Amino acid sequence: MVSSKFSECDTEKLDKTVENVVKLLEREGLTIATAESCTGGLLSELITSVSGASAVFELGICTYSQRIKTEFLGVPAEVIQEFGVVSEETALSMVKGLKIRSGADVCVSVTGIAGPSGGTADTPVGTVYIGFDICGSQFVRLPELWKLSDMSRTNIRRCAAAYAFGTIEKILMEASKD
């Protein structure tokens, strides 16, 4: 996992980034699925706001509770007990389960603390783990959202979405150059 410097984000560009991701997916003949916790369906909403999303969007699920993470995505209860629901291991298990359930080429999972409450000294508000499976390559990122100047719940959620789509966009653009 890589902790990523992401102290400020430009949510003004978010809609354009999502639109570009949908176009890249369509051009490459790829599909996408999401499993979201703290973003509460925001990634799915952003994808489906783009005309033509039906050609690429397979599944969006809001896995807010531990029970659904375990029962639907197959996140082992032991992973949640040992590492916590907001952890690299849970984000990776979520994205693995999403890949199995959806079969999508690009899968993204989000688990974190959007605040304003729920944070601890070890896991502050703004801790968000984002799991990716992009054409079989699985990894987790931890954008440093706890460093945002605007720590509102809405901003943390939108910045998590911006980071997720920005990462997907970058990887798809690099792959299309090859």
N, C-alpha and C positions, 0 to 999 in steps of 0.2 A: 504494500500500500504506500501511496505517496501523499504526504501532507502538502497541499498546494497553496502557494501564496495567492490569495484572492481577497485582499483586504477591502476592496471596493468593487462593486459590479455595476454595470450599465444596463439596467433593466429596460431602458428605452429601446435598446437593440434586440430585446428578447423575441418579440414577434417576428422580426426579420430573420433572426437566427433559426427559429423554428420553421419558418417558411422555407428557408434554404435547406434545412435538414430533410424536410418532406420531399423537396425537389430532388435532392441527391439520392435519397432512398428510392424514389420512383425511377430515376434515371438508371440506377444500378440494379433495379429489380429486387430490392430488399424490403423486408418488413420490420416493423418495430412493435415492441410491447413494453408496458410499464407496470411496476409493482411499487406503490407509493404508501408511505406512512405519514411522515410529518408534512408532506406537500399536499396531502389530502385530495389527490386527483388533478392537481394543477397541470402536471405534465400531459395527462390525457386531454384535458381541456384545451391546452395550447395546441396540441397536435390536431385535434378535431376542429379547431377554428380555422384551419388552413383548407382552402378548397382543394379537393383531390386527395385528401388524407385517407379516404376509404381504400385507395389503391395500396397503401402501405401499413395502415394501422390494424394490428391483429387483436390486441387485448390491452385493456387498462384496468387494473384492479387496485382498490384502496385497501391495503392490508394494515389497518390501523391497530388492531388488537394483536396481542401475542398469540391468541388462539388461532386466528386466521393465518397468521404467518406460519404457524406450525401445521395446521390442518390443510390449508390450501396450497401453500408454497413448499411444504415439507421442511421448513427450518427445524432442525432438531431441537427439542426442548432443552437438551443438555447445552447446546450452543448459547441459547438465551440465558440459561441459569449461570453458566460459567463466565460469559463475556458481557452479558446484558443485551437488551433489545437494541440499544444504540451502540453498535460496535461494527468494526470491520468484518468480523466473522458472520454476524447476522446479515449485513448487506450482501456479502458474498453468497451466503446460503439462499437469501431471497432471490438473487439474480439467477442462481443455478436452478432453483425451483421454477422460476418464471420461464426459463429457457425450456425446461422439460414440459411444462404445461402448455406453452404457446407455440413452441417451435419457431418463433420469430428469429430473424437474422440478427437483429439488434435488440438487446434487452437491457433495461435500466431499472435499478431499484434504488429507493431512497428511504433512509431511516435516520431520524435525528430528533433534536429538541429545538422547536421553533419559538418556544417561550410564550409569554414572558416568564412563566414559572417552569419548574421541572428540572432546572439545571443544578449541578453540584460543582464542587471545586474541581473534581476530576473530569466531569463531563458538563461543561458550561452551556448555557443557552447559546445556540449557534453551532453546536457540534452536529454535523450532518455527514453521514457516510453515504456515498453514492457508488453503487455496484454497477458494473458494466459487463456485458457479454456482447462483443462486437465481432460477429462472424467467427465465433469460437474462441476468441481471446478474452479471458476473464480477468478483471482487475477491479480494485476499489480505490476511490479517491476520497480524501478528506479536505475539502476546501476550508480555509481558515475563516469561516463566516463569523466566528465569535469576535473577530477583529473589526467587523463592520461598524461604521459610525452610526448608522441607523439600525438599531437592534430590534425593530418592531417585528412582530410575528409575520406580517405581510411581506416585509422586505427580506427576511431570512428565507421564506418560502420561495419568493421570486428569484432571489440570488442563487438558491440551490438549483432551481430550474434552469437559470441562465448558465450555471456551471455545467450541468448535465448536458444541455443541448450544445453548448460551446465545445465540450469535449467530443461529442459525437460528430459535430460538424467538422472539427479539425481532423479527426481520424478518417472520416469519409472523404474529405477533400484530398488528403494525402494519398489514400488508397486509389482514388480515381486518377491520380497523376501517374501511377505505375503502369 
